[in-house]
Amino acid sequence: QAQVAESGGGLVQAGGSLRLSCVASTYQMVKLDSMGWYRQAPGKQREMVATISRNSITRYRDSVKGRFTISRDNANKTVFLEMNNLKPEDTGIYYCNNWPAIVHFWGQGTQVTVST
């Protein structure tokens, strides 16, 4: 059963920005500690984009370093992904889950489409 609700996706031109939000459960944010954003491009496997621990230690995949910022609001059980200077290769469905991901906690994701 999904424990998260992602939002904030949309259609944006290359170079634009989006801010994704994910509302998780208390169990995920407190008991399981680390959260992550993932994405899946058409025809490709889902991949980790960024992770953040409960004390806000962050990690990013190389292709988004310097452009994306992950953050969390523990009081409101929300994880954010600020995406700047978006590129067409950032297109995909973005998901929020724990890190490492827990199969039962995948939500429906939010679509991000970056046009040239």
Disulfide bonds with the S-S distance in Angstrom:
Cys22-Cys96 2.18
